[in-house]
Amino acid sequence: MLPIGNPISGRPIVYFIGLSAKPNCEHLSIQTNTGNIVEQIIDGLPDITSIKTNLVKKPPLDESGILRYPTLSEMERGWDDLYKDVTRATPNLLVTLGLQVSYFLRTQLDIQPAKPQLPADFSPRTYLSQAGPNLLSVHHPSFVFIYRRKYINEYINSVINSISSLVLR
């Protein structure tokens, strides 16, 4: 289990965790669609301290230099690094972006359900019903951007409301 809570700053700390880094970008950079949406969520949470990171810190590239999905061993190595970071920071909440990251972290932390059912309507109630101890699983922002673009504002508001209800009680 992770040491969670009691941030030194007095403000809740929330980690936003994506799957893998992109070449030549900061983690969850606002130059990306995902990073831009995450930044809008953070802007809606002025009373938290946020940390943006990825499970896999080094961009996984194929032989041609094209970004690919990380392997299980790359995610396991990434978990070792993430675990050390989280142990030092003692965040109040981990927000996993997408089912792949969510499933991997829930499995590592033995949180059930390991594969949460994310709401089709982006309902905070459903997000919260699937939340584990100090872990919130949400849709990947790129999924929303690509397949549910007209619902981006609902998604952003739902994630803000879900985080707020978990850490700003």
N, C-alpha and C positions, 0 to 999 in steps of 0.2 A: 504494500500500500504506500501511497505517496504522502509526505507531510504536506498538509493543506491548511491554508488560512494564516491568520495573524501576521499580515504584512507589516513591516517596519514603518512604512510611510503613513499608516493609518487609513489609507484608501485601499479598497479591494483590488487585488491583482487578478487580471483575467488573461490567460494565454489563448491566443487564436492559433490553431495548429493546422497547417495545410499538409499536403502529401509530400511534395518535393520542391526543391529550389529550381528556379529557372536560370539559365545562363545569364551572366552579367546583370543580375537584378538582386536587390535586397529581398529578404524574405517577405512575401506578400506585398510586394512593391505596388504603390499606387499607379504605376505605369501599366499594370495588368488589370484586366477586368475583375479578377478575383480581389486583388489588393484594393482596387477602387471601391468595391462594394464593402469590403471589410472596414475600410477607412470611414465610410458613411455610417456603419454600425458604431464604430468607436466614437465618432462625432456625436452620436446620440446618447453616449454614456459618459458625460463629462466628469462624473464622480468616481471613475475607476482609473486604475493604471493598467494599460494594456501592453502586452508583449506579443509581437507577431513572429512566428517561426514556422518551420516545416519539420516534419518527421525526418525526412532525408535532407540533410543540409547541403550536400554536393549534388548538382544537377546530374541525374542519370541520363547518359547519352549513349546512343547506339554507335555502331562502327562508323556511321556516316556523320556523326556529330549532331544527330537529331534527338531532341528530348523524347524519352520513352518513360513508361511506367517503371517505378523501381521494383527490384526483385525483393523477395522475402528477406534474403540475407542483408540487403541494403537497408530495409526497414528495421531489421533487428539491430544493426549497428547504429542506425539513427535513434532507435529507442534508448540505447545505452547513453548516448549524448543528451537526449531530451530528458531522460530520468535525472541525470546529474544537474542539468539546468533547473529543472522543476524542484528538485530537492533543495537547491540553494535559494530559490526565489520564494518558495512556499506560497504559490498562488491560491486564491480562493476558488477558482474555477478554470477548468480546461474546456475550451470550445473546439470540438473537432469539426473540421470542414469536409463534409462528404462521408459517404459510407465506408470507403476504403480505409481512411484514417481512423474513423470511428470503430470499425470492427477490429482493426489491429490493436488500438489502445485499450479498448474494452476487454479484449482477450488478454493482453498483458496485465491489466489491473483486475481481472476476474470480475468484471461488472456485467450483470445481466440486464436486459437481453444483450448478447454479444452483437447481434445484428438488429439494431433498432428499426422500427417502422417509422419512417419520416413522413410527416403529414403532406398529403397532396395539396391541401389548402394553406400550408405554412402556418397552421394554428399554433399559437404559443401553448395552449392547453396540451396538444399532442406532443410537442417538443418536450414539455415539462414532464409528461407522463412517461417518457422514454429516458429521462435524465437519470444518470447514475450518481453515486456520491461524488460531488464536486466535478462532474463531467456532463457537458451538454453536447449532444450530437445534433448538428444541423445540416441541411442540404449544402452541397458545395456551391459557392457563389457562381462559379462558371456554369453549372447546370441551370441555375436560375437565369443567368444572363442569356444563355443559348436557347433553352427550351421553354422558359416561362417569363420571358422578358417583360411582358406587361404586368407581371406581379412582383417586380423588383421592390417597389416601395412596401408592399405588404410583407414580403420576406424580411426586409431590413427592419421594419417595425416589430415584426414577430420575434426576431432574434434579440432586438433591444429589450423588448418586454420580458422575454424569457430570462435573459441575463440579469436584468434588473430584479426580477422576482427571486432569483437565486442568491444574489450577492448584496443587494441594497435593501434588505428587509428592515 
